[in-house]
Amino acid sequence: MNSTEKIRELNDQFRQTMRGGRLLLTRGIAGRNDTNAILDRVRQFNGFSEGNDPHGDHDFGAFDHAGDKIFWKIDYYDPELPRGSENPADPAVTTRVLTIMLADEY
């Protein structure tokens, strides 16, 4: 398995289970009556294409929900979080952060 495949596998596992990293909900998402429905849409997302996933690592998605455009993004940090991970394919040196936001919060 090459590094892109490993990153994709780790990203999908984290996104689908919400385990193996940190979850960040922006103000536009947290506290909504339908936050759980949005989380379910992120877990089930499979609309990856060349346009939104050019590197094939499944680290970004967008969808419409209740009249809002929702973005989600996975970023890679070192275990202490102050800087980016040197190797996102290695979970021992990477903390994944999944941010879910309204598109206009980006």
Secondary structure, 3 states (H helix, E strand, C coil): CCHHHHHHHHHHHHHHHCCCEEEEECCCCCCCCCHHHHHHHHHHCCCCCCCCCCCCCCCEEEEEECCEEEEEEEEEECCCCCCECCCCCCHHHCEEEEEEEEHHHC
